[in-house]
C-alpha cells in the first residue's frame, strides 16, 4: 500500500534480484526468501529496505485474512542465543548487548516475530508480532542451534556459527506443525537444512480436515484421497502463467536473444501489484559479519524439507 515503505530504495530495484518467491495455496501463502547479506556499506540501505518491504508484505497478507509460512536464509541473527561467543565478540568490539540488539536488521526482525526482543517502544506499523519462529517453539532454550558456518575458517566442526535460516508461520497454522528442527549433520553447504513437519490432518474452520485437501485446488482431494489430476485451470493465483508476458511456452534461448525490456520482467513487478496482498573461534555476531557470498545475482538453492504442491509461481515482493 502507498506510504508503507520508506522509499530509500526504489521498489523496482528491491525486486530486481529475485529474492522472494511467493506461492498462494488455498490454506496459506508460502514465501521463500533469500535476504541480502551486508558485506559492505554499499549494500546496507538495500538490505534494510528489503527487510522493511518483507515485513510490510507479510503483515498485509495476514491483515487480509490469509495465513503465512515464511522460509529461507534471512541473514539475521535473532538473539545472543543464536550465535556463538556473542559476549566475547561484543567485548572485543566495544559494543553493548543492547546496541547489538538495536542493529536495524535485527530490530525489524524481532518486531515481526512473537517473543522477539524489542527495546523501548515498538515501531509504528509494527505494534504487534505476527509470525512464530518454529524452531524456537520446539527448542526454546537449545544453545548452539546454528545453521551457518564459515567454511574458509572451518568453524563447523566446533559448531562456531550462527542461526540465520528460519521457518516462520502465522498463528493460524502454528498448531499444524508437529515438529521443527535443523539437520546440522547434513553436509554439502556452508548452511544446513531447516525443516518443519506438518500433521497429516489439521484443524480448519472448526473441523478436522486432511492436509492435502486444503493445500491443493478445490475438488482435487477429499479426505486425503485424490479425485482428479492437475490442470492449467488449477494454476495458483500468483502463478507466472497467469501474467500475459509468460502465459505461453517459454524458451531459454530468449534469455540470451531478447533484451530485458522485451522479456516482460518489468511488467511482472507492475502487474503483480494487484496480487494478495554468516564464523571463527570467536564467532562474529553482527549480521554484516556473517560469512557472506556474492549473493547479488542468483538466489540460493534452499534446501528445505517441505511437502507442498509443486507449482510454477513467482511474484514481486510487495
N, C-alpha and C positions, 0 to 999 in steps of 0.2 A: 504494500500500500504506500502511496506517496507520503514522504516525510518520515518514514520509519528508519531509513538509513542515513548515516552521517553525510554521505556524499563525498567523502575524502578520496574515494576511488570510484571511477566510472563503473556503472553496473555492467556494461558490456565487457570491460576489462576483467572484472571479477569473474565473469562467466567464460572467459576466453581459454582457460586451461583445462576444462573438462574435469573438474574436481568433485563434482556431485552428480550421481545418477539416482533418479527417483523412480520408483515403481509404485503404482497405486493398486492395491489389491482390494477386494470387497471388504476385508476386515481391518486393514491398516495401510498406512503409507510407509514404504521402506526407503530409507535414504542410505546410500553407500557413499562415504565421504573420505577424501584424502586431503586433509588440511595442510596448507603450506607450512614448511619449516621456516624458522627465522635465522637464516645463515648470516645475514648482514643487515645493516640499517636500510639498505635499498629495498628490502622486502618487508620491512616492519609494517608500513601502512597497509600494504596489500593484505598481509596476514590478518591484521586486526579487523580490517574491513570485511574480509571473508568470514571470520568468526561472527561478526556482528550480523551479517546477512544470513548466516546459518541459523543463528538464534532467532532472528525475526521470522524466517520461513517456518521453522519448527513451531513457533508459537502461533503463527497464523493458521497453520494446518490444524493444530489442536483446537484452536478457538472456533474453527469451522465445524467441529464435532467429530473429527476423524482421529483415529489412534495413530501413533508414530512409533516406528522402530528405527533407530539410527545406529549404524555400524561404521567402523573404519579407524584409520590412523588419524587421530585428531591432533597429534603433535603437541599435546598439552599434558603436563603432569598435574594431576588433580590436587594432591596434598603431599606433605612431607613423608607420609607412609608409602607413597607411590614412587619413590626414588631412593637409591642407596646413598647413605652418608650425607644426608641433607645438612645436618647441623655442622659437620666438619667443613663442608664446602662453603656454607654461608659465613662461617667464622673466617675462612681464608679470604673471602671476597669482601668482608666488612659489611655484610648485608644482614638485616634482621629478618626473622621469620615473617613478621607482619609485612615488611616491604616485599618479600618474596611472594607472599600470598596475593599482594595487590598488583603484581605484574598484570597488565591489561588482559592478556590472553587468558590467564588463569582466573581472573575476576569474572570475565564473561562466562567462562565455562562453569564456574561454581554457582553463578546465578541460574544457569539452565537446569542444573541437577538438584534433586532432593538431597538433603544432608550436605550440600556444598557449603564450604566455609566462606562467608562473606563478611568483611569488616564494615562496621558503620551502617549507614542507611543504604538500603538497596537502590539500585539504579532505576530511573524512570523507565517504564515499559518492561521491567524485569522484576516486578514486585513479588512474583510467585515462581517457584521452580516448577518444571513441567515434565522432566524426564528422570527415570531411575537408572542408576549405574548398576547393572545386573550383577557383575562380578562382585561388587562390594555388598550387594544384597545377600548373596550366598556366602561370602567370605569377608565379613565386615572388619575383622581385625587381623587378617593374614598379612604378615610382612613379606617382603621380597617377591611380590606378585608381579614381577617385571615382564614386559612384553617386547622390549627393545634393548639391544646391547651394542657397544662399539666393537665391530669386528676387527678393525685395524689394530686396536689395542688388546684384542682377545679377552674382553671382560666377561664373556658369557660363562665360562667355567666357574668363576667365582660369584656369578649372579650379581655383578655390579651393573645395574641397568635402571631402566625407568618403565613405568606403566603409562603408555600413551595411546594404546589401542583399546577400544571400548565397544560394548554393545549396550545401548541405552534404549529405554522404552517409556512410553507414557503410562499413566496409572491404570488405564482401562485394560491393557494387555499384560500388565505385570504378573497377575495370577496365572497367566497361561504358561509361564516359564517354570519348568521343574528343576532346572539346574543351569549354572553358567560357570565357566572356568577358563583357564588358559591351558595351552599344551606346550609348556616350556621345553619339553624333551624332544619336540619335533623340530629337526634341523632343516637347513636349506635356505635360510634368510637371516638377516640381522633382527628380524621380528619373529615372534612365534604366533600361532593362531589363537584367536579368542573365539569361544563358541557359547551359544545359548541353546538349550533344549526346550522345545515346545511340547506340551501334552498332546496326546492323540485326540482328546476331546476337551473342549473349553466351554466356559460359561459365557453366553452372549444373549443379551436381551432377556435375561431371566430363565433361559433354558440351556440345557447341555446339548452341544452340537459337535459333530466331527470337525476336526481342524481342516480337513480337506474340503469340507462343504463351504467354509467361509473364506478360504484362501484361493478359491477357483471361481470362474464365472458362474452365475446362477444356472442351475439345472445340469451342470456337468457332473456333480457328485451328489449323492443322497445317502446319508448315514454311512459315509465313508466309502461307498461303492460308486464306481464310475458308471455313468449312464450314457455318456456320449463323448466323442472326441472333440479336439480343439479346432476352431475355425477362425478365419480372419475377423469374423464378426465379434470374436471374443477379445480382441485387442484391448489392452488396458487403457484407461482414459488418457494417460500421458504418453502413450506409445508414439514413437517417431513415425510409424507408418500412417498415423492419422494426420501428419503435417504434410501439406501438399508437396513440398520440396523433396520428401522422402517416401512418398506413397507408392512409388514404382520400383521395379527391380534396380538395385544399385550395383555398380561395378567398381572394383578397387582401382581400376585404371583412371577413374575420374579424379581420384586424389592427386594424380600426377599430371593429368592433361587439362584440367579445368581450374580456372582461377578461383580464389576463395570467394570472390563476390558472386560467383555463379553456383556455388555449392549449396546455397541456402542456409549456411550456418548462422548468418546474422538473423535470418528470418526465424530460426528456431528460438533464439533468445527473445525476439519480438513477439512471436505469436503464442509462446507458452505463457505469456503473462496472464492469460485467462484460465490457466490450469489451477486446480485447487492449490486454493492457496495451500634425543635420541641419546659411552660412559667408561671410566678407568677405576683404579683402586679407590680414588677419591672421586666419586661419581659427580659430574656436573649436574646441577639441579635446576638451572634455568632452562626454560623451553628452548631458547635460542642456542643452548649448548648441547642439546640432544643431538646425537650423531645424525648428520643431515646428508642427503644425497642430492644430486641435481634433479629436483622434482618439479621444475618449472614447465616441463613439456608433456611428459607422458604419465598418466595416472598409474599408481601402483596396482599390481595384480593382487588384490586382497585374498587371503586365504581364510575364508570364513565357513564354518560348518552350518549350512542352512538348508532347509527343506522347502524352499519356496518354488512356486511355479516359475518355469523359465520363460522369460519374455524379453523381446527386443524393445527397449523402452528408455529413452533419455529425455531429459528436460533441463531447463536452466535452474539455477539455484533459487531465484526469487520470482 
